[in-house]
Amino acid sequence: MLSQKYPFVLPPLGYANNAVEPAVDAQTMGIHHDRHHAAYVTNLNAAVQPQTALHGLTLGELLMGLRRWPPAVQTAIRNNGGGHANHALFWKLLSPGGAVAQVPSGRLAEMVARDFETVDACKAALKAAAVSQFGSGWAWLVKTATSRLAVRALPNQDSPLLEGELPIVGIDVWEHAYYLKYQNRRADYVDAILARINWDVAGDQVV
């Protein structure tokens, strides 16, 4: 998805709206993907359309080079480009049905053992970041510029790419991601999402 260029396109969800139940209910999934994510794509295209010098850049390049672009478009790329990139990864990380890779393998497993000691400790750090994020935002497991794993809590639709860090696992804690089912029980939602993370997909992000 980070290789997309203008005009940007909403990726298909890849599974039915009810495929991740009970972690995410079908109504929330449909609204989240078809309306919220779609709006980020529409708004990103509208912002980049008059900036013809940016048309040849990938989504990843737009985010990583944000401070080099015209000030008039930086906020739109930060918010809508971040929203597009964040959600595109989020849908892939959620495992539909019963097939879930419960633990990392390969290179990611080695990095988790080195930097967190255990998978449970890594999940606990992600949960703490997600639950403590004030207002809308995301909790991220990232690969830093020094090839270490770290957990970040970022506001709004900020992508780790803005700071030169590679997103590995993201948990969306905007209220539209969970409020219909969980109301103010964010911790319950985070637990449910962590139980549905496909660690094989997460491992694919480690390059």
Buried (B, 14 or more C-beta within 10 A) or exposed (E): BBEBBBEBEBBEBEBEBBBBBEBBBEEBBBBBBEEBBBBBBBBBBEBBEEBEEBEEBBBBBBBBBBEEBEEEBBEBBBBBBBBBBBBBBBBBBBBBEEEBBEBBEEEBBEBBBEBBEEBEEBBBBBBBBBBEBEEBBBBBBBBBEEEEBBBBBBEBBBBBBBBEBBBBBBBBBBBEBBBBBBEEEBEBBBBBBBEBBBBBBBBBBBE
